[in-house]
């Protein structure tokens, strides 16, 4: 075979792709020139130690194994050499594992129990990387992703400007998201002697080599962990005969694979030309403020001391309030998402979609204050969203148990059969019919199908008829009959008494039920009205949202939740995919509790006389918090990680794979075992967190009770503690352990519906952690601030997503009384948090809440108190005029 004849496949059933070139070529050098020191597990170079020697994992037989494979074998394997079966000794820089206690060769206290740091340090050292980990988990160091194409330009592309002639790049097997088996190999001197140890002849020589059955099984298991789609791409490339530099399909497929392995989002820093002047102005103001307060406090006015003291107190309060508002804005950032990369990785055309399932919550109470037509438009925009239909479920919470809402939702489900295929066929925006038909734009722009005009006119007529039917229902509901409402079969409506009624669930559309006019499936649409009885605390919106969490976990169990108010429709049909660019990102997803979208409104007057846009808050403050630990939760337009709502801690480091056992204390919640002695920590770190895709209980165990899981999983929580935390529902408890969502295919829908009724009963939350550590937190009318604060205190981060087209739009108050009531409710909620045990001034110091994030929350809850010094400071001038005294010392002329 000639040196540049093409591609060769590596041995041992691994698709190792190595470019073979002449020595004079500028491409990667062949591995056979590296004196045979190739790792027999992954195919990478063995590498050098810090002193420049070739790394030797086994001191008995010197079987060539690289440092990452050596660390993996010690941590997750049988901790012995695959050839001679001698137990690996711990090298300097390696974390200590079980069985290392009797070794006394190297004392390496710094790395004994730090697997995350040890592995990353060793990996950088042995791969020739010269990078440091950032101390902040907020800013990810975006390392360049190695390309399957070896960095070679395809036809029609601009060649990379980075020289690639000093390293060899190999790809060992198909790569999954977040995995790096492609390394930049340092140069190894071929003349350097290789240390060889004499094999002990007393040992069984038949067990030597890679032919061992046990070793083969473990290698095969390792390979099966790779991403399925990447395996298919690499396999097609290996079997093909095309050259990577050509224009054939192989090069295009590998280029697509390279794109799929890139990050799904990136941080776009604010230009320094904008940020530096802003910071300079803040510093100058701070200096001037310091001089001013120093003068005011050191020059009292003795003849008007009470007035002077009041003014100084007010001025100090204003200064502190200004500082609390300014410092969290110190690190503002922007973010950009890559929807095409999300599609390449999880939603390839012609293949089953791997996007995560999402449950969308819509909350409403009074249909007379929240018009059913507005709620219907929100629901229609959700059903028509650009996302796989079997991955979307819409839950409508009717906390007023109004038959009007039920009937309007039934009409909406029928109209959706026509509206949804029209939206997807012609790709229209927005997908709420009321706002689509009201647009003052050229609706023919970018439309190329000749039937569009005719179909649009027909659909507009259908929508107008739909509006007539909804308006007729509203008119009929204005006068309630004395005997109450009755359903079509003559039975009384169960929700005639909104304060005393049973739980109600109605599935209008389902994945195997309702089809649209084209015969395609529609997303699931579920009506939910939780049970209400006198004498029980129902906790308003927070209680309704927690009921939806449980119902959705039993029926569909989407891995992520998105909640919107009934008047906030999807203005961007790709909003769910925008959120998934963060939630499904291998680097960010495990530690992101929610993705918050800004609020945008329709119907605001030109001058925004009631300040509904909140430009400073949504366009400046939340961007600043995004650079710290993430924006606060604002109550709507937010996509949640279901695991964060369950009260679990985020996966920030390898140590966070421990069991999440919550221990309550006066300062909040913390994980048991953190900060304990060394033996306890070492013991706990041997227990792994539950696999994300495997439920603890199968359905047979669920029907009989929670009693079928093994001893290893019983270490996480006992049955009693699970029920005390989540409530007495084995189906729901099983769903909480399925991080990737979904329900077992063998489940009985009737059984699930019965269990769903049980979890929305008014006594279900008694003596549980609901509203305390789990779900939406109770104790304030502004439950959104409190819920987000609890997540951040556990160490979760949040993301602020501002797509070019606003994701959601809602209705804003259009008169002064509604606006004042809204502001008063926010202020009341802040004071409730200030006086509660969850006050950010003293709560959560044992957690991972960052200082600037804490200052932002403190500013959020103390701002209503600013009204007191503000009123006092405004009254002072009038008092000074009436008394003839002044709060500033008089200036005397020294010359007279």
N, C-alpha and C positions, 0 to 999 in steps of 0.2 A: 504493500500500500504506500502510495506517495505521501509525503509529509503534509501536503495541503489538500488531500483528496476528499476531505469531508469531516464527518463527525464519527466518533467511536463511542460505544456504550461501555460503561464500567462493568466490573464483575460483581458477583454475589447478588444478583437480582436487583440491583439498584441502577436507576437510569442516570448514570453520571455522564454529564455532557462536557466534553473537553475538546477545545479547539486545538488541532494539530497543525503546526506551522513550521517552516524552516527557521533556523536560528537567526537568520537575517531579517525575518519578518518582525513587524512591530506589534503583533498580537501577543496573547498570552503564551508562555512557554509550556511545553509538555511536562507532565508530572514525572515522567520517567527520569528526568535529569536531576531530580532532587534526592539522589543517592538512596532511593527506596524507602525513605522515611515518610510513608503515607499511612494515615490512620486506617486500619483495617475495618473500622466500623462505618465511618461516614465518608471516607475518601479524601478528607482534607489533609493538609500537611500536619505533621506532629508538632512542629513549632519549636521555639527555643525558650529556655528559662530566662530569668532576669539577669543571670550571669553570662548568658550567651551559649550555654550548653544545650545539646539536644534534650528535649524533655523525655524522660523515661518513667512511664507509669509504674511498671512492675520491675522490681529489682532482682527478680529471680530469672526471668526469661527475656526481659527487654522486649516484650511483644509491643509493636508500634501502635499506640493509642494516643490521640491528641488530648489536650487538657480539658476541653468541654466534654468529651465523651468520658474521660476519667472522672470528672465531677458528677456527670449524670449517673455513671455506674455506681459511684459511692453513695449517691443520694437516693436513687430510685431503683437500682439494680441489686445484684447479690454481693456487691462490694468486693469482688475478686476478679483476678485476671481471667479473661476468656480462654486463654491458652493453657496455662499451667495451674489454674484454679487457686493460686496463692492470693490470700487476702491483701488488698491494696493497703499500703501504708499512707498515712496522711502527710502530704507535702506542705511546705510552708505556704500560707495564704489560702489553704483549703479549710472550709468549715468542718468542725468536728461532727462526726456521726456516731451512732451507737456502736460500741466496740473499740473506740479509740482511747478509752480511759486508761488501758494498760500500757499504751505507748508513751515513752518518755524521751522521744528523740528531739522534738521541736516544741518549744513553748510559744504558741502564737495566739495570745489571748484576744487580740483585736478581731480576728476572723473566726474564732471558734464557733460562735453561734449565729453568725450573720451570713446566711446563705445567699440572700439577695445581693449584698455588697460583695461577698466573696466570689460569686459566680460572675458578676458583671466585671469585677476587677480582673479576674483571671481571663475572662473572655477578651477583654481589651488588650491585656498583656500578650496573650498568645496569638492574637490575630494581627498584631502590629498596629493596633489603633492607638491614637494619642488623643483621647477625649476624656473629659471629666464629666461626671454626673452632676447635674444641677441640683442644688440643695432644695430647690422649690419643686414640688410635685406639680405645680400649676403649669409651668412652661415646659413642654416636651422638647427635648433636643432632637430635632428631626434629622437623623442620620440619613445619608443617601442610601436608597434602596438598591441593592445589586440587581442588575438586569439579566434576564435569561439570555439576552442577545449579546452578552459579554461586552456591552457598551459599544458594539459595532453599529454603524449607521446603516439603516435600510435604504433601499433605492428611493431617491427623492427627498432624503432627510439631510439636514446639515450635520456634518460629523461633529462629535463631541470634542470640545477643546481640551479636555483633561487627558494627559498622556496615559496610555494604558500599557506601555511596554515594559513596565518594571514589576509587574505582578501577574499572577495566573489566577483566573477566576474559574471556579468550578461550581456546578449546580448538582448537588447530590439529592436526587429524588425530587418529587413535586413538593413545592413549598406552599404552606398555608399562610393565612394572614397573620402577621406579627412574628413569623418564625424566620430565623436567619441561619440557613445552612450554607450560605454563599459567603465565602470569606476572601479577603485580600491576603494572599500568602506572602510572608516575608521571604527574602532571599536566604537560602541555606547554602553554605560552602560545601561543594561536593567532596572536597578533600578532607573535610572534618571527620575524624574517626567516630564510628558509631559504637557506643558502649554495648557489649554483649556479655550476658551472664550464662554460665554453664548450667544446663538443665539437669535437675536431680534425676539420675537414672532409676532411682527406687520408686518413682511415681509412675502411674499408669500412662504410658505414652499414647495409648489409643484415644485418650481424652484430649490430646493436644490438637490445636488447629480449629478452624471454623466449621468443621464438619459435625461438631457436637450438636445433638438434637435440641438440647435446652437453649443453647445460644441461638440457634436458628429461630426457635419460636419467639425469643425475646426480640430479635432483630425484626422479624415479621410484624410483631406487635408494634414496634416503634414506627415502622413504615406506615402502618394503617392509620396512625394519628395524623398523617398529612392531609391536606385539603383535597377533596375529591376532584373538584374541577381543575385544580392545578395538576393533579396526577394525569388527567385525561389530556391536557394540553401538552405536557412533557412527553407522554407516551406517543402521541401523534407526531411530535417533533422528532423523537428518536427513531421511529419507524420510517419516517419520510426520507426521501432522497434529495430534496431540494437543498440548496445552499442558503445559509442564513443571510448572506449578503445579497441574495437575489430578490426577486419580486414575487416569489411563489407564496403559496398559502402558508407554508411553515413559518416564514418570517413574519407574516401578518399575525398569525396566531400567537407567536412568542411576543410580539409587540403588544398585543392585547393582554397577554398574561403579565407583562411588565407593568402596564397601566393598572391592572387589577390589584397589584401588590403595592401600589403607591398609597399614601395616606388619603383618607376620605375627606379630610378638611385640613386647613392650615390657618395659622395665626398671621394676620396682616397687621404689622405694627403701624401705629400712627406716625406719619412723617415727623422727623425731628424738627423740621422748620415750623411745624404747628405746635408740637408738644413743648419744645424748649422755651419759647416765649411765655407760654402759659405757666410753666413751672417757675420761671423767673418772676413773673408778676405775683404769684402766690408767696414766694419768699420775700419779695419786697414789701408786700402788704403785711406779712408776719412781722418783719423788722419794725415797720412803722407802727404797727399795733402794739408791739412790745414797748416802744418808747412812749406811746400815748398812755398806756396803762401805768407805766412807771411814773409818769408825771402826775396822773390823776390820783394815784394812791399816796403819793408823797407830798401832795399839796392840798390838804383838807381846808375846807371853808368853815371856820369855827362859828361864825354867826349864823350859818345855815347848815349845821352839821347833819341833821336828819335828811335834808334834801340832797346834800352832797353824798352821803352814804348810800341812799337809794339809787342815785344815778350811777355810782361806781359799781354797785352790785349788778345793775342792769347791763352796764357795759361789759363787765366780766362775763356775764352769761351770754351776751351776744358774741363775744370773742370765742368762747368755748363752742358755741353752736356753729360758728363759722368754721372752726378747725375740724369739728366732727364731719362737716359736710365736704370739706376740701380734701382731706388726706386720702379717703378712699378713691378719689379720682386721679391719684398720682400715676397709675399704670393703665391707662385706657388702651384697649386693643379692638381690632376688628377681626372678623372671621370670614373665611370663604369655604364653601362646600364644593365638592366635585361629584355631582349626581351621576356622571357617566362612569366614574370609577365604581360607585356603588352598584350600578347596573352590571358592570363587568364582573364584579366579585360575587354578587348575591342574586342577580336577576337576569341571567343570560337568556337571550331569546331562544326558544325551542327547548329549554330545559326547565324543570320544576323550579319555581322561585324559592330561594332560601332566605328571603326577607323575613324578619321577625313578625309574629302576629301582634296586632295593636287593638286595644279596646278603647273606644272613644266615648266619653261621658258627656252628656248634656243634662243640665239641671234646670228645673223650672218649678215654680210654686203656684202662683196665682195666674190663671189664664186671662183674667180680666185686666191685670196690670202688665202682663207679658203676653202680648197677642199671639194666638196660636199660629197665625200666618208667619210671624217672625220665626217662631220655633220650627215651623215646617220648612222654611227656607234653610235654616241651619242644618236640619236633618238631611235635606236633599243634597246640600253641598258635601256632607260627609259620605253619603252613599255613592256619590259620583266622583270621589277622590281618586287620584291616579295612583293606585296601589292594588296589588292582587286582591280580588274580591274575597277569597277564602282566608285572607289574613286580616280583614277589617270587620269589626263588630261595633255597632252603635247602640248604646244604652241610654235611654231617656228616663231620668228620674222625675217623677211627678210627686212632689212632696205635699201637694194639696189634694191629692186623690180626686181630681176633677174629671168628670166624665167628658167634659168638653175637650180636654187634652187627649184623652183616650180616643175619642171619635176623630179628632183632627189628625192624630197619628195614623189611624186606620186609613183615612183618605190620602194621607201623604204616602203611605206604602204603596197604594194603588197607582198614584201619579208617578212614583219613582220608577215603575216598570217602563214608562215611556221616556222620562226625563234622563235617566242615567245613560241608556244607549245613545241618545242624541248628543249628550255632552262628550262622550268618549269617541264617538264617530267623527265629530267635527272639532274636537279639542278646543272647546270654548272656555273662556275665563271671564268672570268668576262663574262658579257652577251653582250659585243660588239664583233661581229664575227671576225673582223680584228685582235683583240688582243687575242681572245680566241684561234684561230687557229695558231697564231704565238708563243704560249707559248712553251718553251723548257722543258716541264715537262711530267710526265707519266699521260696521260689523262685517263687511265683506272683505276686510283686509286679511290677507294670507289665506283666504278660503278659495279652494281650487275645485271642489266638487260641484258639478252643475246642479245637483239636487239640493244644495244647501239652502237657497232662498225659499224654495217651496217647503222644505221640511221645517225651516225656522218659522215661517208664517203659520204652519199647522201646529207647531209646538207652542207658539205664543197664544194661539186660540185655545189649545188644551189647558194652558196655564190660567188663562182668564176664566175658563169654566171651573177650574179647580179653586180659584179664589172665590168665586160665587158660592161654591159649596161650603167652603170654610166660613165665609161671612154669614151664611145661613145658619150654620151651627152656632156661631157667636151670638147671633140675634136670638136664637132659640134659648140659649143659656142665660139670657138676661133675667128671666123670670123662672125661678125654681119652683116646681110643683110642690104642693103641701106634703104629699106622700113620698116625695123624693123621686130621683131619676130611676127609670127602669130600663133594662137592656132589651134587646130584640126578642129574646125568648120569654119576656114577661117577668123575669126575676129582678128584684131590686138591685140597684147598683151598689156594690159593697162599700164604696167610698162616699156614701151620702153624708156621713158624719166625718169631716176631715180630721177630727181629733180622736176618733175611736173607730178603727176599721182594720180588717185583716190585711196581710201582705198580698199584693197582686203582681203577677208577672204574666205578660203576654208576648209571645214571639210572633211578630208580624212577618218578618222575612228571615229565611234561614239559608244556610249553604246548600242544603238539598231540597229546600222548599220553593220559595218564590223565584220565578224566572222573569226576566224582562221580555219585552216584545220581540227581541231577536233570539230568544231561547237561551240566553246566557244567565248564569247565576248572579244574584245580587248579594251584597254584604248583609250580614245578619242585623236585624232591627228588633230591639227588645224594649218593651215598656215595663217599667218597674215603679211600684209604689210601696214603700216599706210599711210594715205594720205600725200602728200607733194606738196606744192605750192610755187612759188617764193614769196619772201617778208615775209615769216614766219620763226620764229626761231624754229628749230626742236630739238636742244639740244642733238644731237648724241645719244649715248647709253642710257643715262638717259631718254630722251624723248621716245625712243622705249620701255623701260621697263615700263614706266608709261602707255603707250598705251596698253601694255599687261595686266597690272593690271586691267584696265577698261574692256577690252574685256573678260578676264577670269571671272570677277565679273558678267558680264551680261550672259555669256553662261553657266558656271559651278559653279562659286562662291565657290571655295575651301577655307576652313578656313585658310589654310596655303599655302605659296608660296615657291618654291625652284628654284633658278636661277643658271644656269651653262652656261659657254661659249660653243661655238659650238665644241670646241676641248677637252672638259672635259667630259668623259664618266663615267657611273656608274661602278666603279670597284667592288663595294659591292652591291649586289642586295637587301640587307636589310638596305640600308642607310636611306630610308624614315622611317623605323621603329625605327632606332637609334635616329633620330630626334624627333619622336613622344614620345619617352621615357621622353623627357624633355618638349615638348610642351603640351602634354596631362596629365602631372603630376599635380595633384590637387594643390600641393604646389608651383610649379615653373611656371606652364603654364600661369597664369594670369599676370605675371610680366616679362616674357621672350619675348623680341622682335625678336630675331633670334638665331639660332644654327649654328655656323660656323664650318666647317670641314677644316682640313689642306689641302693645295695643295700638290699633289704628281705628279711626271712627269715621262713619259716614254722617252726613247731615249737619256738620258743624258750620256755623256761619263764617263769613269771610274773615272777620277780625277775631274770632274765637273769644268772645267776650267772657266766657266762663272758664277759660283755660282748660278745656277738655283734652287738648292734645298732649299736655304734660311733656313738652319737648325737652326740657332740662332733665327730667327724670328718665325718660325712655331713650333719649339720644345721647346723653352725657353720663349721668350717674351710673346707669346699668352697664355701659361700656367700661367705665372705670372699675366697677366691681368684677367684671369679667376677667380683668387682669389680676385680680387678687385670688378669690376663691369662688367667684361666680355671682350672678345676679340674685336678688331676692325673688321669691315666688310672689307673683302679683295676682293670683287667683283665677286666671283664665289664660287660654292659649299656651299651655305648658304640657310637655310630654315627660312622663315620669318613668323611671326604672321601678318596676314593681317590687324588686328586692329592697330598694331603699325605703319604700312605704311600709314594708314589713318590719322595719327596725333593724335590719342587718347592717353590719359595718362594711365599708367599701374594701375592695382588694387593692391596696396600695403597694404592698410589698409581699414577699413570700411568707412573712410571718402572719399576714392577715388571712392565710388559708386555714388558720386555726378555727375551731368551732366558735360560733358567735353566741356566747353565753352572756346574757345581759345581767349585770349586777347593779342594782339600784343603790344610789347613795344620795346624800343631801345635795350634792353638787351636780346631779344629773346621772346619766347612765354611762357605764364603761364596760369594757370586756374584761372578764375575769381572767386573772393570770398575768396581765400586763404589769410589769414592774416587780414581779415576784422573784424568788430565788432561782438560781441557775438550773438546779435539778428539775424544778417544776416546769420551767419554760422549756427545757429540753424534752421533757416528757410530753408536754402538750403539743409541741411542734411535730411530733411523730404522727399525730392524728390529722388527717386531711379533711378539708371541707367536703361536703357531699357533692358528688358529681352533678354538674348542672343539668344534664339531660335525663337523669334517672330518678324517677319518683321513689320515695322511701317505701310506699305501700302500693301493692297492686289492688285491683278492684275487689278481689275476693276478701282481702284483709280489711278493706274499707267497709264492706258490708257487715263484717263481723265485729269490727272495732279495730282500734290501732293496737295490733299485737303481733305483727308479722315481720318486724325488721330485726336485723341481726345485732350482735353485741357491739360491733364497731360503730354503727349508726346510733345505738342507744347511748353512746358517749356524748352525742351532741345535746340531746335533751330527752328527758323521760316523758312518758305519755302524760303524766300529770302536769308537768311544766308546760308542755305544748298546749294542752287544753286551757291551762290558766292564762297562757299568753294569747292564743288565737281564738279560743272558744271551742265549744264541744261540737265540732263538725269534722270527722275524719277525712271527708272528701276535700274540704277546704285546706286542712292541714297538709294533706298530701300535695295539693297544688302549690303550697308555699315553697316546696323544695324543688320545683321544676323551674330553674332559672330561664330556660329557653321557651317556656310557655307550652301551651297545648294540653290536651287531655288524652288519656288512653283511648284508642279506637274501639275497644270492646265495651265501652261504657253504655249504659242504658239511658236514653234521653229522659224517659219518665222518672227514673231514679234521680237523675241530676236535677230535674225541675222540682222534685219534692225537696231535695236538699237545698236548692236555692231559696225556696220559700222559708225553710228553717233558718237560714243565715240572715234573713232580713226581719226576723221577729224582734219585737221591741226589747225582750229580755236577753237577747243573745250576748250582748256586750257586758252584762253584769259580771263583776269580779274577773275581768280580763284586762289586757293592756291596751285595748282599743281606745284611742283618743288620748292615751298617756304616752305610750312609746310607739304605737303602731298606727298607721294611716294618718288621716287629717287630725291634728291635735286640737283638743277641746280647751276651753278656758278663755276664749276671746271671740268677739264677733269678726275680727280680722284673723280668721284661722289660717289664711294663706301665709302671713308673715311668720306665725308661730311654727307652722309645719316646715317651711323652708329652713328656719333657724335650727330646728332639732336635727335636720339632716346635715347641715353644715357643721354642727357641733360634733357629730360622729366622725367627721373627716371627709364626707362626700364633697365633691365639687359640682358646680352647675355651669351651664353653658348659655351664653346669650347669642341667639341666632337671628340675624337680620337679613333675610334674603332680599334681593332687589325688588321683587314683587311682594308686598306685605302678605304674610301668611294668613292673617285673620283680620276681619273688620267687624266693628260692632256699632251699637247705637249709644250715643252719649246723651246726657241730660240736656234738654232744650229750654229749660226755664230755671230761674234762680232758686226756687224752693227745692226742686229735685237735686240741684247741685249742692245746696247747703246741707240737705239731709245726707247726701253721700259723704261730704267732707266731715260732717259731724260723726257719722258712723265710723269712719277711719280713725278719727281722733279718739273716740271712745275705746276702740279696739286697742290702740297704742297704749292708752292709760291702763287698760286691763292687763296687758302684758307687763307693763312697768311694775305693777303691784303684785304680780304672780311670781311663783318660784322659777318660772322660765325667763325671768328678766335677764337680758344679755349682760347686764352690769356684773352679775355674780354667778350666772349659770354656765356650766360646761367648761370650767377651767381644766378639768382632767381629760378633756377631749382634744380635738385637732383643729379647733377654730382659730383661724389666723387673726392677728391683732387688728389689721385694717378692716377685715370683715366684721369683727366684733364692734369696731367703732361705727361702721355703717349701720348695724342693727341698733346700736345705742341711739344714734341720731334719728332712726326711724321711730323709736318709741318715746323719745323725750321732746320731739318737736312740738306737740300740743302745749307743753308747759311754757314755751316761748311766748305764748299770748299774754301771760301774766306780766313779765317784765316789759313787754312791748306796750301794754296799756299803761303801766306805771310811767314809763319813759315819755309817753305821749302826753300824759297829764302834767308832768313836771313843769313845762314852760308856762302853763296857765297858773299854776301855784306860785311860780316865781314872780309873775306879773302882779298877782293879787297881794303877795306879801312884801314885794320890793326887795327880795333877796335873790341871790343868784348862786348856781352850783359851781361856778368857776371863780377862783380867787381874783380879786381886783388887781390890776396892774398899776403900780405906782411909779411916777416919774422921779427918778433918783436925782435929777438936776434941780428940782425945786425944793 
